[in-house]
């Protein structure tokens, strides 16, 4: 079943139950049938984490693979904290898996704590044959953000305060979503696809893939700052093996386009820390991000 106003209202009821009884919010399928271009040949979705995988801040990470049925899950803050702001959360994982807790559910819990409605996007991975890695995820992100904006009244959020937050490959996905000035990358399905699917602001946490590949220094074409990108918050560690240049080249492009942005580069911290605190000060980024959102009026109740 596709996402309808009735389904959204049901999901909100389930979310209210979650706040009071500990139940899980409802997962809503993005597409009324198969996702665009998918054939359903990947196999079953499952947690691909192995005992040999590294822990993050002493805890395992859920690594979901073989995602063929993309969903959104709405996490509502307590009523006395709601600000009317919402954020689409895009976990990373190199477009191969999704770090669903580290860069997903844990982030949603934090956003709820500061009064933000969090919408967790489980987008398609791994890459589809014959496509760039971000093509299917971009369709999912566009559909998701348009649905959230179309149902803003049902969700109790401000349709002009819907942002996107992404980690690693999810950061690349958010930047690609913000750069898609040509409109949706899939055929219109319903009225929800008439809604604006561009984020009003974006947060990129240790983003990958923003730097052009090859010898020449510059920004990757699919994330090009070629129209009016939204205000942006960026965090990265200087010793990130993905290369801090990903954050720097994007920040320079935003600066040249006179886009409001805030860039934080820390000397240590590596990659893939989510918001789990460690000895590295880069893991204090949630406080910096909350301050940035507060400075833009995004945490004021409306």
ABEGO torsion letter per residue (X at the ends): XBBBAAAAAAAAAAAAAAAAAGBBBBBBBABABBBBGBAGAAEBBBBABBAABBBBGGBBBBBBBGBABBBBBBBBBBAAABAGBBBBBBBBGGGABBBAAAABAAAAAAAAAAGBBBBBBBBBOBBBBGBBAAAAAAAAAAAAAAAAAAAAAAAGBBAABBBBBBBEAAAAAAAAAAABAAEBABBBABAAAABBABBABBBBBGBBGABBBEABBEBBAAABBABBBBBBBBBBBAABAAEAAAAAAAAAAAAAAGBBBBBBBBABGEBGAEABBBABAAAAAAAAAAAAAAAAGAABBX
